[in-house]
Amino acid sequence: MPEMAYFRGMIRFTRIALTMSALALSAATFTSCADGEGSATPPTEELDTTSEVVSAEFPGGAAKVMEFIAGEVSYPESARDSGVEGKVFVEFTISESGAVANAKVLKPLHPALDSAAVAAAMSMPAWSPATKDGVPVETTITLPIFFRL
């Protein structure tokens, strides 16, 4: 299909690190005193640096996920007729079994393009799940899908 050529090479894959929330929890919080001086409050939890975390992976890697999305997404006629182009950020969950679930648009562009992006994400085959210390864990992925005329 000729419209698939628009998508090749334009889809960027972004992974979200599982440790971001742990980093946020371990950051020191600064508070102001009445006299204007600040004091540091020690973190309530320490960052676990001994765990081995492996990110979820699409079968064949990042290049294959781009190929898959390019083959699945078709440019909706209503968006094409309106001349709408840009990117839609889709967030989805990779379960402990590797299944794709809960796809939603984070940054909408056009209702038809948003629907096409979510449908493409939900049609993905199972991924290799993320693991922490060898145990599969649920993770969240954000995927920007580009639409160019």
Backbone as a ProteinNet text record, in pm:
[ID]
protein_1_A
[PRIMARY]
MPEMAYFRGMIRFTRIALTMSALALSAATFTSCADGEGSATPPTEELDTTSEVVSAEFPGGAAKVMEFIAGEVSYPESARDSGVEGKVFVEFTISESGAVANAKVLKPLHPALDSAAVAAAMSMPAWSPATKDGVPVETTITLPIFFRL
[TERTIARY]
83	0	87.7	58.3	143.7	148.5	38.3	39.8	134.1	169.3	261.1	400.5	434.9	566.3	582	470.4	477.1	524.2	495.3	523.3	660.7	720.6	849.7	955.4	1028.1	1135.7	1090.1	959.2	909.3	855.5	863.6	807.8	921.9	915.8	1020.3	965	1045.1	1000.9	1063	980.6	1028.3	995.4	1091.6	1066.8	1067.1	981.7	977.5	1045.1	1142.4	1218.2	1130.7	1144	1065.3	1108.8	1228.9	1280.8	1250.1	1174.1	1147.9	1075.3	978.7	906.7	997.5	1087.1	1180.4	1275.1	1317.5	1404.2	1331.2	1204	1125.5	1108.5	1086.6	1069.7	1198.1	1311.7	1438.2	1495.1	1435.3	1485.6	1456.2	1548.2	1527.9	1429.8	1345.2	1246.6	1298.3	1293.9	1340.2	1220	1226.4	1118.4	1174.6	1092.7	1134.7	1092.4	1180.5	1148.8	1089.6	1033.2	970.6	1071.4	1197	1296.6	1361.6	1313.6	1363.5	1473.3	1529.1	1632.6	1568.9	1632.2	1579.2	1651.3	1581.2	1644.5	1603.7	1690.7	1664	1598.6	1495.6	1431.1	1487.4	1535.9	1594	1487	1527.4	1430.7	1373.2	1246.5	1180.2	1217.3	1258.5	1298.7	1430.9	1511.9	1635.8	1613.7	1686.9	1681	1744.5	1672.9	1723.7	1813.5	1944.3	2039.4	2087.8	2036.4	2081.4	1991.6	1875.9	1782.5	1825.3	1806.7	1832.5	1698.8	1683.9	1560.5	1587.8	1505.4	1515.7	1385.6	1395.4	1278	1201.4	1073.1	991.3	1045.3	1029.1	1080.8	981.2	959.4	875.3	949	877	945.1	1027.3	1155.6	1243.4	1306.8	1265.3	1325.2	1253.3	1315.6	1256	1231.4	1320.8	1302.8	1178.3	1151.9	1035.3	905	906.5	783.1	749.9	852	827.8	769.4	823.9	771.5	627.6	600.6	466.1	365.7	396.8	305.3	285.8	393.6	382.9	290.9	292.2	206	62.8	39.7	-93.9	-171.9	-102.4	-170.1	-202.2	-326.8	-363.8	-414	-382.9	-419.2	-568.7	-647.4	-791.7	-823.7	-920	-956.8	-1000.7	-1075	-1122.5	-1005.6	-900.4	-782	-703.6	-696	-625.8	-696.6	-830	-906.9	-894.1	-877.4	-862.2	-718.1	-625.1	-483.9	-415.9	-468.7	-412	-293.2	-181.9	-66.5	1.4	81.6	150	173.5	180	204.2	102.9	72.8	-17.6	64.2	62.3	132	35.4	69.5	-12.9	63.2	-4.7	52.2	-23.6	49	-14.5	65.8	1.2	62.1	105.5	223.1	268.2	255.7	166.6	140.6	256.5	245.5	346.7	356.7	247.6	249.1	296.2	313.4	358.1	244.9	120.3	5.2	-4.5	-49.4	-71.6	-211.8	-223.3	-353.2	-360.2	-481.1	-506.9	-444.4	-449.7	-394	-481	-415	-486.9	-399	-462.7	-392.3	-352.8	-225.6	-177.3	-183.1	-153.5	-152.3	-233.9	-362.8	-448.5	-412.1	-446.9	-419.9	-548.6	-617.1	-741.9	-815.1	-946.1	-1016.7	-989.8	-988.1	-964.7	-820.3	-724.5	-584.3	-561	-624.7	-613.4	-665.1	-780.3	-839	-749.2	-692.6	-604.2	-479.4	-425.8	-306.1	-335.3	-447.5	-483.8	-510.4	-580.5	-609.2	-480	-382.3	-254.4	-181.7	-183	-116.6	-183.3	-315.3	-386.6	-373.2	-336	-321.9	-182.2	-92.7	43.5	43.1	133.4	147	209	209.9	267.3	415.3	457.7	596.3	664	795.7	867.4	849.8	792.5	763.8	890.1	875	983.7	1003.6	1125.5	1152.4	1231.4	1208.9	1287.6	1339.8	1469.4	1534.7	1484.1	1459.6	1417.2	1268.9	1192.6	1048.9	974.2	881.6	806.7	726.8	730.4	655.7	581.8	472.7	395.9	474.3	465.2	533.2	447.5	479.8	407.9	502.2	451.2	527.9	455.7	529.2	473.4	531.9	444.7	486.5	432.6	518.6	469.4	449.5	333	302.2	284.3	366.4	369.3	277.4	205.6	120.7	166.2	211.3	261.5	190.4	151.5	89	196.4
-117.4	0	124.2	221.1	339	420.7	425.5	505.5	449.2	323.4	264.1	324.7	372.4	434	558.2	624.3	743.8	711.5	590.6	556	493.8	437.7	370.5	471.4	434.7	519.6	637.8	651.6	767.5	733.5	610.2	570.9	545.8	612.2	601.8	525.8	434.3	350.8	402.5	422.1	472.5	373.9	342.1	255.2	339.3	303.8	371.4	282.1	333.7	254	219.8	97.8	52	120.3	173.6	228.4	376.5	438.7	582.1	614.3	535.6	563.7	544.3	446.7	426	545	600.6	718.9	837	853.3	964.3	949.6	825.4	803	826	801.8	812.7	954.8	1042.6	1180.3	1250.5	1331.5	1405.1	1518.3	1541.8	1648.9	1765.2	1883	2001.2	2082.3	2124.6	2205.8	2338.3	2436.4	2568.1	2587.3	2646.2	2679.9	2819.7	2856.9	2987.9	3099.6	3078.1	3183.4	3185.4	3101	3104.8	3006.1	2938.9	2841.3	2707.6	2631.9	2501.9	2389.8	2279.9	2161.3	2041.7	1945.7	1826.7	1720.2	1657.1	1544.3	1418.4	1323.5	1203.1	1123.1	1050.8	970.4	861	825.1	723.5	583.3	567.8	438	453.7	350.8	352.4	289.2	337.9	282.5	144	46.7	-90.4	-100.6	-101	-107.4	-249.1	-344.5	-482.3	-562.1	-509.5	-580.7	-569.9	-679.3	-677.7	-661.1	-551.5	-522.3	-532	-609.5	-623	-570.4	-477.2	-415.9	-514.4	-486.4	-564.6	-544.9	-647.7	-638.2	-696.8	-621.7	-668.4	-781.3	-883.2	-991.1	-935.4	-950.6	-899.6	-765.8	-702	-576.8	-452.1	-336.6	-206.5	-185.1	-232.1	-214.8	-289	-405.5	-484.3	-421	-356	-289.6	-174.9	-105.4	2.4	-54.1	-164.8	-229.6	-275.2	-333.7	-382.8	-267.8	-159.3	-44.8	13.7	25.3	78.7	-7.1	-137.2	-227.2	-229.1	-190	-195	-64.7	47.8	177.1	220.7	254	314.4	455.6	546.4	686.3	700.4	734.4	748.6	859.9	833	930.3	1063.6	1061.5	1188.1	1276.8	1218.4	1295.7	1339	1250.5	1283.8	1400	1393	1499.3	1632.5	1625.9	1748	1797.8	1719.1	1758.3	1749.4	1667.4	1654.1	1558.7	1602.6	1516.9	1550.1	1459.2	1478.1	1344.9	1346	1220.2	1202.9	1077	1037.6	954.8	992.7	915.3	814	686.6	578.1	512.7	497.5	427.4	296.8	189.8	60.6	-19.1	-120.3	-206	-336.1	-383.3	-517.4	-597.6	-696.4	-775.4	-870.7	-939.4	-1037.6	-1150.8	-1174	-1278.6	-1224.6	-1091.7	-1030.2	-974.6	-990.4	-941.8	-789.6	-730.4	-585.8	-557.6	-459	-425	-275.6	-228.6	-92	17.8	5.8	110.5	234.6	349.1	476.3	585.4	690.1	802.7	900	936.7	1035.4	1176.3	1188.6	1319.4	1307.8	1340.6	1324.3	1421	1379.1	1459.3	1483.6	1376.8	1379.7	1251.6	1255.3	1133.9	1010.6	1027.7	912.2	861.7	952.6	912.3	848.3	903.3	845.6	702.1	680	544.8	448.7	495.3	410.1	371.7	464.9	437.8	336.6	352.4	258.8	120.3	114.4	-14.9	-86	-12.7	-72.9	-125.8	-49.1	-93.5	-220	-223.2	-338.4	-463.3	-445.1	-561.1	-623.4	-564.9	-618.2	-757.9	-843.9	-975.4	-961	-1068.6	-1067.3	-1030.3	-953.6	-913.6	-1011.7	-1004.1	-1068.8	-973.4	-1019	-925.7	-873.7	-760.8	-708.8	-804.6	-808.7	-893.5	-814.5	-851.8	-796.4	-916.1	-928.8	-1044.6	-1175.4	-1176.4	-1296.7	-1327.1	-1245.3	-1267.1	-1168.8	-1217.4	-1126.4	-1024.4	-899.5	-791.2	-711	-649.2	-562.3	-433.4	-377.8	-252.2	-169.3	-43.3	49.2	97.8	101.8	147.8	267.7	367.1	479.1	475.8	478.4	466.5	586.2	671	778	721.9	746.2	700.2	824.5	834.3	951.5	932.7	1039.2	1041.7	1157.9	1126.2	1228.8	1212.3	1325.1	1324.1	1336.2
0	0	0	-82.7	-90.7	38.9	115.7	236.7	342.9	333.8	430.5	418.3	299.3	279.8	366.3	398	481.4	622.5	665.2	803.5	824.2	721.8	736.6	782.4	878.1	927.4	1010.3	1034	1106.9	1244.9	1281.6	1410.1	1507.1	1614.3	1714.7	1834.1	1886.5	1997.6	2126.5	2224.7	2351.9	2462.4	2543	2658.3	2784.5	2877.3	3006.6	3108.5	3177.4	3274.6	3394.6	3440.5	3555.8	3685.1	3686.1	3810.7	3830.8	3741.6	3754.7	3885.2	3922.8	4047	4167.5	4161.3	4271.6	4285.5	4172.1	4176.5	4237.3	4201.8	4254.9	4406.1	4452.5	4595.6	4673.3	4608.1	4679.9	4680.9	4604.6	4600.9	4733.2	4777.5	4902.7	4880.1	4978.4	4971.5	5053.6	4996.4	5066.1	5112.4	5235.7	5291.4	5339.2	5342.7	5390.2	5534.8	5611.2	5749.1	5752	5862.7	5875.7	5856.5	5893.4	5880.1	5742.3	5646.2	5509.9	5480.6	5583.3	5559.2	5524.8	5438.3	5398.8	5470.6	5490.7	5547.4	5464.4	5457.6	5377.2	5463.7	5409.8	5476.1	5412	5490.1	5429.5	5355.7	5250.6	5176.1	5264.6	5238.9	5319.1	5272.3	5147.3	5093.7	5019.7	5025.1	4949.2	4813	4715.7	4581.3	4580.8	4526.8	4518.7	4396	4418.7	4307.6	4281.6	4356.9	4340.2	4246.7	4211.1	4123.5	3978.2	3906.2	3763.3	3692	3618.4	3546.8	3397.2	3327.6	3182.7	3123.5	3029	2967.6	2880.1	2863.1	2770.7	2629.4	2544.8	2408.9	2309.5	2202	2092.2	2021.2	1971	1898	1781.4	1786.3	1681.6	1714.4	1823	1865.8	1817	1844.8	1815.6	1666	1582.1	1437.7	1390	1447.4	1407.4	1454.3	1571	1615.2	1520.3	1470.3	1373.8	1244.8	1199.1	1078.4	1099.6	1215.6	1244.3	1242.1	1312.7	1317.6	1178.6	1101.6	964.8	879.2	901.5	825.3	874.6	999.2	1057.9	1045.4	1048.2	1048.7	906.6	885.9	758.1	787.8	700.1	720.3	695.8	796.9	777.4	677.8	591	487.1	544.9	657	714.5	756	811.3	850.2	727.2	627.9	503.2	432.8	425.2	359.1	432.1	565.3	645.5	647.1	592.1	588.6	724.6	814.4	948.9	945.3	1004.6	1020.9	1151.9	1200.9	1328.5	1395.1	1529.2	1600.3	1711.9	1737.5	1845	1942.3	2069.3	2172.2	2230.3	2215.2	2267.8	2382.2	2495	2609.7	2626.5	2654.4	2675.9	2776.9	2829.5	2930.3	2865.9	2903.6	2868.5	2997.9	2997.6	3118.7	3147.8	3259.9	3298	3195.3	3121.1	3017.8	2882.9	2871.2	2745.9	2661.5	2706.2	2629.6	2635.7	2525.8	2518.6	2570.9	2659.6	2717.7	2747.4	2767.5	2816.1	2731.3	2600.9	2514.5	2522.2	2535.4	2539.4	2479.2	2432.4	2371.8	2481.7	2485.7	2582.1	2525.9	2397.3	2333.9	2205	2211.4	2093.4	1980.7	1860.3	1741.4	1661.9	1627.9	1550.2	1585.9	1608.2	1651.9	1564.6	1434.5	1346.4	1356.7	1367.6	1382	1518.3	1622	1755.6	1755.9	1694	1688.1	1611.2	1500.8	1420.3	1499.4	1575.7	1655.1	1766.5	1835.8	1942.6	1884.9	1772	1708.4	1669.1	1616.7	1579.1	1702.5	1811.2	1934.1	1989.1	1988.9	2044.2	1956.4	1830.7	1741.7	1746.8	1826.8	1835.9	1898	1852.5	1915.4	2054.5	2128.8	2263.7	2258.9	2356.3	2373	2469.2	2475.9	2585.9	2703.2	2813.8	2923.2	2990.2	3056.9	3138.6	3255.4	3305.8	3422.2	3525.9	3649.2	3760.2	3837.2	3842.3	3905.1	3845.7	3715.3	3645.2	3653	3723.6	3739.2	3648.7	3562.7	3475.7	3557.1	3511.7	3576.1	3470.1	3510.6	3422.5	3401.2	3281.4	3251.6	3157.1	3147.5	3060.1	2950.9	2829.2	2713.3	2653.3	2610.2	2535.5	2395.8	2297.9	2158	2079.7	2024.7	1938.1	1796.6	1741.5	1605.7	1519.7	1414.6	1328.1	1207.8	1174.1	1055.7	969.3	849.3	754.4	620.6	565.2	430.9	324.4
[MASK]
+++++++++++++++++++++++++++++++++++++++++++++++++++++++++++++++++++++++++++++++++++++++++++++++++++++++++++++++++++++++++++++++++++++++++++++++++++++

